[in-house]
Amino acid sequence: MAPACFSAFELLLLKSRYQPDTASLLLLAWVFVNKRVALAEDRRYLEVLANGYRHSPDLDTLLAVASADLSAIQLAAEVLLRERVDAQSHPFLRRAIGLATSDGAPSLRNHYILRFLADLSGVTPDEFARLFREVTGRALMAPGDPSRHVYWQDKATEAPDAAAGDATPRKQPAWQRWRRRVLSARSRRRRQRREREQLRQQARQQREEMLRQARQREETRRRDEARREQAQRREEARRQEQARREDSQRQEEAHRRQRAHQERTHQRERTRQQTAGERPPHYRVRLALQVLELDESASRIEIKRAYRRLAQRHHPDRFHGQGDLRVALASQRFQRIKNAYDYLMTTV
Amino acid sequence: MRDLYRRLGIARHATPKTIFRAAERCDNHSLKADAMCALGDPARRRDYDDLHALLSDLGRLRAGLGMTHAPHWQGDAANDFSPAPERIVARQELLTNKLEIALRRHQTRWRRGAWLTLAIAIGLAAAYAAGRWLI
């Protein structure tokens, strides 16, 4: 049920390895079908192409489709237009021109078809004329116009010449045939050589391009690295400088603090000596200071600080939940510290 | 190339008599001479019709691809053979749609088969029950 929906060309396209190849083969077959005389040499050329595109058994189908099915040609044109394979150096258009002009000037139908294909490849008229001259070695002529009577008059004057031209091969058919075969073989070889050269040139250009890009990338990378290293060095130097400055500041501060501390202790001793004379503090005071883990020269503020610290450390609530014994011991210590502090606060 | 049929106002498959009469009625002398020259002779008319068919095809192709204003489609041919703008159908999209439909059918063929079998079974059972009830 489902396969009947697809046309022959759609099936070929779905099965193809690379869709633009199939599409371009169909359009070349279209050009071939519309030639004035279908040469065996052109047919062989198409067979070689189809073989390269893995379509060798499908060439007859393609030829039949090309001569009958307009929607298939539209599909092929859409595929080519979508993929834009013919954007650079136009290999497909070159092939089409070569195929259409292998037996002289292209037929009227092929004139229009080639222009359609040129539009499909995005080639301007000037560029198309240049391509045409490059491929065929002849200038591109405007197609004749059968809707004007001048065309038919010209044709009528040409016709006797053509008849005469037709008469000669009948006279010497053998050598003429041989000569035609040689000529066609030579033209085929020339075309193949030209294509090969084009491909080689493209490959060389691509390689050069890649090399240049790689070199540029390398250069930019090196430059970036150098810049980064410089920045790192500068950063490090700055950091060292800062560290040195901070060190010196810290040392100065430490010096200052030490000096201030020494002065303060000296003053305190002096005042104590002044107030208490030579007499050492009472033993109870000494005991209390020992309980508070201070020496004898402690000031009121220091005593207060020490009391707070020790009260926090030995408060019985800290040992809640660790057994009654520990709570009891802690409360004893706390009581002792509190007594010492109270005594010191009342006396000093 | 011009579309002589269109310019003369006759159908593409007009008889030689109609063409002759239309050409007689035509006021443009050069067009008259061209029409008589190209369409009067059967062999010439065959050649002309051949190219005419190709150009109509190309016009339709270009309309479908959106290339009716391309640099190679100028002058008389473009004027006479560009069809009226219509809905553009992209064949590639049609192809993808068809593919999707085919794929869906392929994927659901078991389910569809199962439904069909079930319907047939139910129908048979109903027929059997109806037969028992009637007899």
Boltz contact constraints between the chains, C-beta under 6 A:
constraints:
  - contact:
      token1: [A, 2]
      token2: [B, 102]
      max_distance: 6.0
  - contact:
      token1: [A, 2]
      token2: [B, 105]
      max_distance: 6.0
  - contact:
      token1: [A, 5]
      token2: [B, 98]
      max_distance: 6.0
  - contact:
      token1: [A, 10]
      token2: [B, 95]
      max_distance: 6.0
  - contact:
      token1: [A, 70]
      token2: [B, 57]
      max_distance: 6.0
  - contact:
      token1: [A, 71]
      token2: [B, 91]
      max_distance: 6.0
  - contact:
      token1: [A, 74]
      token2: [B, 61]
      max_distance: 6.0
  - contact:
      token1: [A, 74]
      token2: [B, 64]
      max_distance: 6.0
  - contact:
      token1: [A, 74]
      token2: [B, 91]
      max_distance: 6.0
  - contact:
      token1: [A, 75]
      token2: [B, 91]
      max_distance: 6.0
  - contact:
      token1: [A, 77]
      token2: [B, 65]
      max_distance: 6.0
  - contact:
      token1: [A, 78]
      token2: [B, 91]
      max_distance: 6.0
  - contact:
      token1: [A, 78]
      token2: [B, 92]
      max_distance: 6.0
  - contact:
      token1: [A, 108]
      token2: [B, 51]
      max_distance: 6.0
  - contact:
      token1: [A, 109]
      token2: [B, 54]
      max_distance: 6.0
  - contact:
      token1: [A, 112]
      token2: [B, 58]
      max_distance: 6.0
  - contact:
      token1: [A, 115]
      token2: [B, 72]
      max_distance: 6.0
  - contact:
      token1: [A, 116]
      token2: [B, 58]
      max_distance: 6.0
  - contact:
      token1: [A, 118]
      token2: [B, 72]
      max_distance: 6.0
  - contact:
      token1: [A, 119]
      token2: [B, 67]
      max_distance: 6.0
  - contact:
      token1: [A, 119]
      token2: [B, 70]
      max_distance: 6.0
  - contact:
      token1: [A, 119]
      token2: [B, 72]
      max_distance: 6.0
  - contact:
      token1: [A, 124]
      token2: [B, 71]
      max_distance: 6.0
  - contact:
      token1: [A, 125]
      token2: [B, 71]
      max_distance: 6.0
  - contact:
      token1: [A, 145]
      token2: [B, 1]
      max_distance: 6.0
  - contact:
      token1: [A, 146]
      token2: [B, 38]
      max_distance: 6.0
  - contact:
      token1: [A, 146]
      token2: [B, 48]
      max_distance: 6.0
  - contact:
      token1: [A, 146]
      token2: [B, 51]
      max_distance: 6.0
  - contact:
      token1: [A, 147]
      token2: [B, 1]
      max_distance: 6.0
  - contact:
      token1: [A, 147]
      token2: [B, 2]
      max_distance: 6.0
  - contact:
      token1: [A, 147]
      token2: [B, 4]
      max_distance: 6.0
  - contact:
      token1: [A, 147]
      token2: [B, 34]
      max_distance: 6.0
  - contact:
      token1: [A, 147]
      token2: [B, 38]
      max_distance: 6.0
  - contact:
      token1: [A, 148]
      token2: [B, 34]
      max_distance: 6.0
  - contact:
      token1: [A, 149]
      token2: [B, 33]
      max_distance: 6.0
  - contact:
      token1: [A, 149]
      token2: [B, 34]
      max_distance: 6.0
  - contact:
      token1: [A, 149]
      token2: [B, 37]
      max_distance: 6.0
  - contact:
      token1: [A, 152]
      token2: [B, 37]
      max_distance: 6.0
